[in-house]
């Protein structure tokens, strides 16, 4: 059985407070985008050893296969359902360490695919509970619809945000921004107006209203990321922002554009929303 785990972008991201458990509470809008990996799961009739075998092509996975969320997703459900042995084929297209949620999407889609393939009968709520055990933003990819995320990003509220008809450009430089580095530069502050409200403004008003709190400190350390955002605005983007804690930057355009030649040596993707 084959599926296509898609990426997401963050439309605004505010770090509101540090939690007693060491994590941070956030406010953000998750929005699914068409850029996707390719995932297939088949029963392994001739297995010997671990019940799940992960075969990865495309981009490398930092930390190795044993840390991959597809494998962890299988292990979670296997504990409860004693699943058949499987081969998991994952072709990586979404860049890692970009703030696009590629790994989280792969894990969430694995849960959903196993549920369908082996007729486990799990509800959306139950799948989201499994996903929450994989990571903070994994649950978003279970329903995969625009949502307002709070707490660690795992508490979701559906939103009527529709960017269909606009053109999205994604650019990721070779720079890697670690999560610890990103949070170290942020002073948690609750915004006067929540992004949950600002998102209802016309797209053309987002530029000076909807912000990503990570940008201020990360742009100081990695000026090339800021340069990408500035360039996207210069080329006519209605709204541009870093997504998540970076290092990918997206621009939303009212018409299709091809800017690949301007970002040589970087990951580039463009597509209609």
Steps between C-alpha positions, in 0.01 A plus 500: 500500500640837390451853635660844479585665835489874441681791660359799691583864548446717805297814443632697796669348801505657845691358798271594787662347811745246633337193652598333829602190301762701310304523176327816376139588431438642156225646285513429129291418196593177325421489129549187281682537169533266196875426534514136609708189564398156370415222747413137434444214744492135395485179700844340533442129445867407541602705801774395736580736783307821578136496394532831317765564236544858379640564153574868433582664167539863404626728773694362795338482844702674774565266792445184300204274430460390862380850591255525212141567602365245251671225698386647830142525371504131407639407842225695678218324319677164503493503881123516495416297189789258440527607137638283220867560410535776240736675267466878510621674185555873549616731222605831656433818304413744779830637637576423864573773755298748298198568721275323250397208721615231258599247765184562701288453190674171416428370851136610498437356154657171610244479781215572260629260234542212747148568629357470148717216378441272796144621576578594859182705533666798669309828502652836412517584870681176580747553214567852630576354844757266346643791299539714811737237636724544196541879515332831569384578145432143385133515596442781248568263211227256604221728380740709291284812485580862595508526877588735785759328718559582866693361798788302339320516165310183582170663603318574176197702399373489142516826305330618182814623324508454125804595291384308192584678176822650635847381402750388762878516473721318752871562535735327744868588523761250618494662844376278783327662797475273803191513720705586810670785314167634376334506842811638673463825310134559580350688795150351546229765475127468453395712201244775542295351216509127440587366156170317530336840446756654265465215253153631407652819359536528120820334377645835392493619863693206643847642425528727803252318721574127503853424623720206589672567834799287401597733217646784707781303661554250217532774238778659709698174501413387148468801273458277193157392630393864534632567150269231360197660664600847374552362149157336494338832588709676234366251245141580587400268784185617676622333818829333591624338819731240645303188588532338842848549644646502149696491294249489210331822392178522299343766287136521396439649155176588329629361170736220400868596500825317428783627719718189504790668322525753782555236767775285351636232734189508721195278526226663292139403449204681351137396462139611513323489833 
